[in-house]
Amino acid sequence: MKIKEFSLGLAFSLLCAASLDAQVAKTSIELSGNDSMKFNITSFTVKPGEVVYVSLSNVGTLPKSVMGHNWILLKAGKDGAAYSSAAANAKDEDYEPKALAGDVIASIGLLGARQNGEVTFTAPTVPGNYIYLCSFPGHFQAGMRGVMTVK
């Protein structure tokens, strides 16, 4: 009898969890970066607290050492140019300076040609604009950046 009650309780718990998961809004963003130092998407909008899945494909052909791409989403009010400048001196940290880790909401590590990466995170609950960028040296300055808007 105890096993049957346990099985029914477990089934109910799983059903409730699946139902809650289905109610959580989710957005998927498929980014790519190329040898021209550009993202294919330079802006997107999400809802506060929404689960966001971002994938990044480096569709370029040049070696990672000269044309690596990453994706860094900064917290509200953080300066993309300042982060990029600090990142240029963080080669040993794959251009993600550990000293500025507190400025980052989510990131995808440095990718070479034909490599892919992904991250899933919860969007901030505070509406506003959040800068994202590639922190490989010179890429932010060349325009490899965008804005995630929470509203």
C-alpha positions as CSV (number, residue, x, y, z in Angstrom):
1,M,0.0,0.0,0.0
2,K,2.8,2.4,0.9
3,I,4.5,1.9,-2.5
4,K,1.3,2.6,-4.4
5,E,0.8,5.9,-2.3
6,F,4.4,6.8,-3.0
7,S,4.0,6.2,-6.7
8,L,0.9,8.2,-6.9
9,G,2.5,11.1,-5.0
10,L,5.6,11.0,-7.2
11,A,3.4,11.0,-10.4
12,F,1.4,14.0,-9.0
13,S,4.6,15.9,-8.2
14,L,6.1,15.3,-11.6
15,L,2.8,16.4,-13.3
16,C,2.8,19.6,-11.3
17,A,6.4,20.3,-12.1
18,A,5.8,19.8,-15.8
19,S,2.7,22.0,-15.6
20,L,4.7,24.8,-13.9
21,D,7.5,24.4,-16.4
22,A,5.1,24.8,-19.3
23,Q,3.8,28.0,-17.8
24,V,7.2,29.7,-17.7
25,A,7.7,31.9,-20.7
26,K,10.8,31.0,-22.8
27,T,12.6,32.8,-25.6
28,S,15.2,31.2,-27.8
29,I,17.7,33.5,-29.6
30,E,20.0,32.0,-32.3
31,L,23.0,34.3,-32.8
32,S,25.9,34.0,-35.2
33,G,29.1,35.9,-35.5
34,N,31.2,36.1,-38.6
35,D,34.6,37.2,-39.9
36,S,33.2,40.7,-40.5
37,M,32.9,41.1,-36.7
38,K,29.1,41.3,-36.7
39,F,26.3,39.5,-34.9
40,N,23.3,38.6,-37.1
41,I,20.9,39.9,-34.4
42,T,21.6,43.3,-32.7
43,S,18.5,43.5,-30.6
44,F,15.8,41.4,-29.1
45,T,13.1,41.7,-26.4
46,V,12.2,39.5,-23.5
47,K,9.8,39.6,-20.6
48,P,10.9,40.3,-17.0
49,G,11.9,37.0,-15.3
50,E,11.6,35.0,-18.6
51,V,13.8,32.0,-19.2
52,V,16.1,32.9,-22.1
53,Y,18.1,30.4,-24.2
54,V,20.9,31.9,-26.4
55,S,23.0,30.0,-28.8
56,L,26.0,31.4,-30.6
57,S,27.6,30.0,-33.8
58,N,30.9,31.3,-35.1
59,V,30.2,31.0,-38.8
60,G,33.5,32.5,-39.8
61,T,36.5,30.6,-41.2
62,L,39.4,32.4,-39.6
63,P,41.3,30.8,-36.6
64,K,40.1,31.4,-33.0
65,S,43.4,33.2,-32.2
66,V,42.6,36.0,-34.7
67,M,38.8,35.9,-35.0
68,G,37.3,34.2,-31.9
69,H,33.8,35.2,-30.8
70,N,32.0,35.2,-27.5
71,W,28.8,36.6,-26.1
72,I,28.7,38.7,-22.9
73,L,25.4,40.1,-21.5
74,L,26.1,42.9,-19.1
75,K,24.0,44.1,-16.2
76,A,21.9,47.3,-16.6
77,G,23.9,50.4,-16.6
78,K,27.3,48.7,-17.3
79,D,29.5,50.3,-19.9
80,G,30.2,48.0,-22.9
81,A,33.2,50.0,-24.0
82,A,34.8,49.8,-20.5
83,Y,34.2,46.1,-20.3
84,S,35.7,45.6,-23.8
85,S,38.8,47.7,-22.9
86,A,39.3,45.6,-19.8
87,A,38.7,42.4,-21.7
88,A,41.4,43.3,-24.3
89,N,44.0,42.8,-21.5
90,A,42.5,39.5,-20.3
91,K,43.8,37.1,-23.0
92,D,44.6,34.4,-20.4
93,E,40.9,34.6,-19.3
94,D,39.6,34.2,-22.8
95,Y,38.8,38.0,-22.8
96,E,36.3,37.6,-19.9
97,P,38.1,39.5,-17.1
98,K,37.4,37.8,-13.8
99,A,37.6,41.2,-12.0
100,L,34.4,42.2,-13.9
101,A,32.5,38.9,-13.5
102,G,30.0,40.8,-11.2
103,D,29.0,43.0,-14.2
104,V,27.9,40.0,-16.3
105,I,24.4,38.3,-16.3
106,A,25.3,35.5,-18.7
107,S,28.0,34.6,-21.2
108,I,29.1,32.1,-23.9
109,G,32.8,31.4,-23.9
110,L,35.2,32.1,-26.8
111,L,34.5,30.1,-29.9
112,G,36.7,29.4,-32.9
113,A,35.5,29.0,-36.5
114,R,32.5,26.6,-36.9
115,Q,32.1,26.2,-33.1
116,N,28.9,26.6,-31.2
117,G,28.0,27.6,-27.6
118,E,24.9,28.2,-25.6
119,V,23.6,29.5,-22.3
120,T,20.3,29.6,-20.5
121,F,19.5,32.2,-18.0
122,T,16.6,34.1,-16.4
123,A,16.0,37.6,-17.7
124,P,16.3,40.4,-15.1
125,T,13.0,41.4,-13.5
126,V,13.9,45.1,-13.9
127,P,12.7,46.5,-17.3
128,G,15.4,48.2,-19.4
129,N,18.2,47.8,-21.9
130,Y,21.0,45.4,-21.3
131,I,24.1,45.5,-23.6
132,Y,25.6,42.4,-25.1
133,L,28.9,42.2,-26.9
134,C,31.8,40.2,-28.2
135,S,34.8,41.0,-26.0
136,F,37.5,39.7,-28.4
137,P,39.9,42.7,-28.9
138,G,38.5,45.2,-31.4
139,H,35.2,43.5,-32.0
140,F,33.0,45.8,-29.8
141,Q,34.6,48.8,-31.5
142,A,33.8,47.3,-34.9
143,G,30.2,47.0,-33.9
144,M,29.9,43.5,-32.6
145,R,27.3,44.3,-30.0
146,G,23.6,44.6,-29.4
147,V,20.8,45.2,-26.8
148,M,18.5,42.9,-25.0
149,T,15.4,44.9,-23.9
150,V,13.4,43.7,-21.0
151,K,9.8,44.9,-21.1
